């Protein structure tokens, strides 16, 4: 579970310098910017879902 404090960490990960691709994804997302794109999509999805949950609560 991610809380509000996790949102402040996202800028560290947004430009792809903090997270290494796991071994289980070896051979995938090898194109220029592919892994960065995956990371950014995940961040946007988390933010979107966290905002959606605030409206429902």
MARTI-903338 format. One record per residue: chain; z, x negated, y of N, C-alpha, C in turn. Coordinates in pm, whole numbers, always signed. Each point is the difference from the previous one (the first is absolute). Example, Ala and Ser with C-alpha at 12.3 -4.5 7.8 and 13.67 -1.06 7.14 Angstrom:
<pts>
{"A"; {+780; -1319; -569}; {+0; +89; +119}; {+0; -90; +120}} {"A"; {-72; +35; +105}; {+6; -82; +119}; {+73; +77; +109}} 
</pts>
This chain:
<pts>
{"A"; {+0; -84; -118}; {+0; +84; +118}; {+0; -89; +125}} {"A"; {-81; +37; +93}; {-5; -72; +127}; {+66; +84; +107}} {"A"; {+85; -61; +77}; {+63; +68; +111}; {-67; -37; +131}} {"A"; {+55; +51; +107}; {-54; -27; +134}; {-6; -149; +30}} {"A"; {+96; -77; -54}; {+4; -144; +29}; {-123; -72; -55}} {"A"; {-65; +57; -99}; {-119; -63; -58}; {-118; +2; +97}} {"A"; {-5; +98; +88}; {-112; +9; +95}; {-9; -124; +88}} {"A"; {+113; -57; +35}; {-1; -120; +85}; {-58; -121; -73}} {"A"; {-3; +2; -131}; {-53; -112; -78}; {-153; +2; -13}} {"A"; {-61; +115; +20}; {-144; +14; -24}; {-87; -95; +81}} {"A"; {+31; -29; +127}; {-86; -95; +73}; {-9; -137; -67}} {"A"; {+106; -41; -69}; {-4; -127; -73}; {-105; +2; -110}} {"A"; {-21; +115; -60}; {-90; +11; -114}; {-140; +46; +39}} {"A"; {-17; +49; +121}; {-125; +64; +39}; {-118; -97; +4}} {"A"; {+25; -124; +29}; {-110; -96; +11}; {-18; -86; -124}} {"A"; {+68; +35; -108}; {-27; -58; -130}; {+55; -139; -27}} {"A"; {+93; -47; +79}; {+49; -136; -21}; {+127; -5; -85}} {"A"; {+67; +112; -20}; {+129; +1; -70}; {-11; +34; -148}} {"A"; {-90; +87; -36}; {-6; +49; -138}; {-110; -70; -79}} {"A"; {+37; -53; -113}; {-96; -60; -90}; {-46; +105; -101}} {"A"; {-125; -7; -37}; {-54; +93; -98}; {+65; -28; -136}} {"A"; {+49; +104; -68}; {+63; -22; -130}; {-101; -45; -105}} {"A"; {+50; -71; -100}; {-85; -49; -109}; {-74; +114; -71}} {"A"; {+61; +117; -3}; {-62; +113; -69}; {-130; +46; +68}} {"A"; {-21; -43; +124}; {-123; +36; +73}; {-98; -117; +9}} {"A"; {+21; -103; -81}; {-91; -115; +0}; {-142; +47; -31}} {"A"; {-94; -47; +80}; {-139; +38; -19}; {-40; +126; +75}} {"A"; {+96; +69; +57}; {-29; +121; +79}; {+25; -29; +147}} {"A"; {-68; +71; +85}; {+17; -12; +146}; {-21; -144; +44}} {"A"; {-109; -60; -44}; {-29; -140; +28}; {-89; -19; +123}} {"A"; {-59; +107; +51}; {-88; -12; +116}; {+76; -32; +127}} {"A"; {-71; -48; +99}; {+61; -34; +128}; {+69; +122; +60}} {"A"; {+129; -7; +17}; {+75; +109; +60}; {+42; +110; -95}} {"A"; {-39; -7; -126}; {+34; +108; -94}; {+150; +16; -19}} {"A"; {+70; -110; -27}; {+145; +9; -24}; {+72; +44; +127}} {"A"; {-44; -49; +115}; {+58; +43; +127}; {-18; +150; +18}} {"A"; {-117; +50; -32}; {-28; +143; +12}; {+93; +82; -89}} {"A"; {+24; -46; -122}; {+90; +70; -92}; {+140; +5; +58}} {"A"; {+47; -112; +55}; {+133; -4; +60}; {+12; +96; +118}} {"A"; {-101; -1; +85}; {+3; +87; +118}; {-5; +147; -40}} {"A"; {-81; +34; -99}; {-5; +139; -47}; {+136; +45; -52}} {"A"; {+67; -88; -72}; {+133; +34; -53}; {+99; +24; +114}} {"A"; {-5; -84; +103}; {+90; +17; +114}; {-28; +132; +70}} {"A"; {-126; +30; +26}; {-35; +126; +66}; {+44; +120; -83}} {"A"; {-15; -8; -130}; {+40; +110; -88}; {+151; +21; +5}} {"A"; {+75; -108; -2}; {+146; +11; +7}; {+42; +62; +133}} {"A"; {-59; -46; +110}; {+33; +57; +131}; {-37; +147; +5}} {"A"; {-118; +34; -48}; {-44; +140; +0}; {+95; +88; -79}} {"A"; {+37; -45; -117}; {+89; +81; -84}; {+140; +8; +58}} {"A"; {+46; -106; +65}; {+134; +5; +58}; {+1; +95; +119}} {"A"; {-106; +2; +78}; {-8; +95; +112}; {-12; +143; -51}} {"A"; {-75; +19; -108}; {-15; +133; -58}; {+135; +53; -49}} {"A"; {+79; -86; -61}; {+130; +41; -49}; {+96; +35; +113}} {"A"; {-14; -64; +116}; {+86; +33; +113}; {-25; +141; +49}} {"A"; {-126; +42; -4}; {-34; +134; +47}; {+58; +104; -95}} {"A"; {+0; -29; -129}; {+48; +95; -100}; {+152; +9; +1}} {"A"; {+67; -113; +23}; {+147; -1; -6}; {+63; +88; +103}} 
</pts>
